[in-house]
Every structure is written in C-alpha cells, then in structure tokens.
C-alpha cells in the first residue's frame, strides 16, 4: 500500500508506435521520403511548365501543349523518382 494514497500517479504510457518498414530496414525516415517525392513532383512541374511555354512559343495549339506538358510531367517525375531510389533516398 502506498504511503500517500492521494499522491499523483504517473500516467500509464500509451501504446508504443510500431516500427515502420523503413525503421526496421535501416532506410531513411518517412519525412525524408516524403520530401524526396515532393522534389520529384516539383521537378516534373518545372519541366511541364517549360514544355508548355516552349510549345506555345513555337506555335503549337493549346491542347497539344497541354498534352505534351502532361507527358513531360509524368516522365520527369518518374525519372527523378528512379534516380532517388538508386541513390537510396527512397
């Protein structure tokens, strides 16, 4: 029996967070992975914007420029993601 029954007790610790796959495998933390994916997306957006401006400057229609920009967005984002995987960031 405790000496002082009115003494504040320490709250029980909540359930511990289960280790994620990246923590157990020794990979980068989740925040680094999210940042790497955002960098890949931003590179794709910059490439798509440059493509749209270039195609419009060269006289292509709006729909052609938008289609080409979409293809470049997917291609550049995918390529940067592959590079990041090869570097071990993802």
C-alpha positions in Angstrom: 0.0 0.0 0.0 1.4 3.4 -0.9 2.4 5.8 1.8 0.2 8.6 0.5 -2.9 7.4 -1.3 -3.6 11.0 -2.7 -0.2 11.3 -4.4 -0.5 11.8 -8.2 0.3 8.7 -10.1 2.3 8.6 -13.3 0.0 8.1 -16.2 0.4 4.8 -18.0 2.4 5.0 -21.2 0.2 4.7 -24.3 0.7 2.0 -26.8 4.1 2.3 -28.4 4.2 3.0 -32.1 5.0 0.0 -34.2 8.2 0.4 -36.1 7.7 1.1 -39.7 9.4 -0.8 -42.5 11.9 2.0 -43.1 12.9 2.0 -39.4 13.4 -1.8 -39.3 15.3 -1.9 -42.6 17.6 1.0 -41.7 16.3 3.2 -44.5 15.7 6.9 -44.4 12.9 8.2 -42.2 9.4 8.8 -43.6 9.9 12.6 -43.7 12.9 12.3 -46.0 10.9 10.0 -48.3 8.0 12.5 -48.5 10.4 15.3 -49.2 12.1 13.3 -51.9 8.7 12.6 -53.6 7.8 16.3 -53.4 11.1 17.2 -55.0 10.4 14.7 -57.8 6.9 16.2 -58.3 8.3 19.8 -58.3 10.9 18.8 -60.9 8.1 17.4 -63.1 6.0 20.6 -62.7 9.0 22.7 -63.7 9.6 20.5 -66.8 5.9 20.6 -67.7 5.8 24.4 -67.4 8.9 24.8 -69.6 7.5 22.4 -72.1 4.2 24.3 -72.2 5.9 27.7 -72.7 8.2 26.3 -75.4 5.5 24.6 -77.3 3.2 27.7 -77.3 6.2 29.8 -78.3 6.8 27.5 -81.3 3.2 27.9 -82.4 1.6 24.6 -81.1 -2.1 24.7 -80.1 -3.1 24.8 -76.5 -4.3 21.3 -76.4 -1.1 19.9 -78.0 1.0 22.0 -75.5 -1.1 20.7 -72.5 -0.8 17.1 -73.7 3.0 17.4 -74.1 3.3 19.1 -70.8 1.4 16.2 -69.1 3.6 13.7 -70.7 6.7 15.6 -69.6 5.3 15.9 -66.0 4.9 12.1 -65.8 8.2 11.4 -67.4 10.4 13.8 -65.4 8.7 12.9 -62.1 9.2 9.2 -62.8 12.8 9.6 -63.8 13.6 11.7 -60.7 11.9 9.1 -58.6 14.0 6.3 -60.1 17.2 8.4 -59.5 16.2 8.9 -55.9 15.6 5.1 -55.5 19.0 4.4 -57.0 20.6 6.9 -54.6 18.9 5.2 -51.6 16.8 8.2 -50.7 13.5 6.2 -51.2 
